[in-house]
Amino acid sequence: MTQLVVAPAPSPVTPRLTRSLIGKKLLMAVTGVILFLFVVLHLLGNLKVFEGPAPFNAYAEGLRTVGAPFFARGQLLWIARIVLLGSVLLHIWAAVAVTQASWRARPVGYRRLEPVETTFAARTMRWGGVIIFAYVVYHLLDLTFGRANPSFVPGDVYHNLVASFARWPVAAAYMAAMVVLGLHIYHGLWSAFQTLGVNRPPTAGWRRGGAALIALLITAGYVSIPAAVLVGMVR
Amino acid sequence: MKVTLHVWRQAGPADRGRFARYDVADVSPDMSFLEVLDVLNQQLIARREEPIAFDHDCREGICGSCGMVINGRPHGPERATTVCQLHMRTFPDGAELWIEPWRARAFPVIKDLVVDRAAFDRLIQAGGFITARTGSAPEANSIPVPKRDADLAMDAAACIGCGACVAACPNASAMLFVAAKASHLGLLPQGQPERSSRVVNMVAQMDAEGFGACTNHGECMAACPKEISIDFIARLNRDYLKAVIRRPW
């Protein structure tokens, strides 16, 4: 006896992408990749601090004038900021929805569930995300808005950076946050491959190792900046 | 050898449940874990106590009936082994073992170690089959199947539906089960016409059953007695992404 099962009628209001858990994971992966690309570009830009005050400040100014004469001053930068802010909000929204679904999925827990395959990075994704968010808020208050900076000079980003990182607790917190970011990127990047279904033979063997290497390079790159300020290489 | 068992006892779905301690003596290292429960149950019946309820059928690791969490690991500590094929020689003499049922909202406890896995049946009904009547097995090679696809489909078809993937998942997600079923059909020519709708319907059913979301821990793969790879989860995600692009609403 063949029994036909009729699928539940799809709700016409919300797209599939936001309705199913896999859809939310896809959304999280895509926004995660956008944020990852920002983290890479931000690092490449920030490493210019090792070239000295003039090139670093010129880079910061360049972010505002890039695209001229097609774009007005700061226009492209604001477009990027809107895309990034949207990505952050969608990323967090999807993460909260997925986390809540998972917490609901096991109302009675085990006495103990022995981890076998999972990693520290995988198990700290949720709290890692919260820490990174808190860090980004502080980071913006410190170096973009200047509210948390000891001597903020608009436009002199080199001076602002050195003034902030000369305080060792701030530098230490920054370095710790970058380790958390590295762990988040390691599991996030390999998860994005998995969620977006990229596991064809050319990439299959490299997904985990590649994600680990990229995460390590990003953390090392970012940590080098406050470390250089602390040891007096950048002053 | 002697073992101490702390077994989850729950009289019914409404009962809160608790661990009960049993000391079992004269255990042979060649016994399977289920045989220890059989021996214990005989002793319980002789003492006019309620025997421990647990699922089992073939006892040769191919039916998917049995399953319980032993010391925090579904089907116990041995890789690629169902609990009926787990032998007591795996454990040291005097071992202390904590036995729990699969724990997930979608798998409510019926009694003791028996859980209701009808959610898996409903997932299959949602799309884990070929709608057309295919008749008896066709002549071999009448439909060409590339060797690689045939092997992959066979790997996915090894799933016995025991539910250890859900039990092991920190999120109680059924992704490995659904991925195995969808991939097994989606890799073969007969499964192509419904490849997209199958994935969409099974994923919708998976959410409706109250399973959690995959966060790529890989615990399912480690617990799976048939060692089904999480590569199939990537395949399911890819098929779902394609379906969403084709029909966003």
Interface residues (C-beta under 8 A of the other chain):
Chain A: T2 Q3 L4 V5 A7 P8 P10 P12 P15 R16 L17 S20 L21 I22 G23 K24 K25 L26 V98 A101 S102 W103 R104 A105 R106 P107 V108 G109 Y110 R111 R112 L113 E114 P115 V116 E117 T118 T119 A122 R123 M125 H187 W190 S191 F193 Q194 T195 L196 G197 V198 N199 A204
Chain B: G17 F19 V69 N71 G72 R73 W98 E100 R103 A104 R105 A106 Q125 A126 G127 T131 R133 A168 P170 N171 A172 S173 S197 V200 N201 V203 A204 M206 D207 A208 G210 F211 G212 A213 C214 T215 N216 H217 G218 E219 M221 A222 A223 I230 D231 I233 A234 R235 L236 N237 R238 D239 Y240 L241 A243 V244 R247 P248 W249
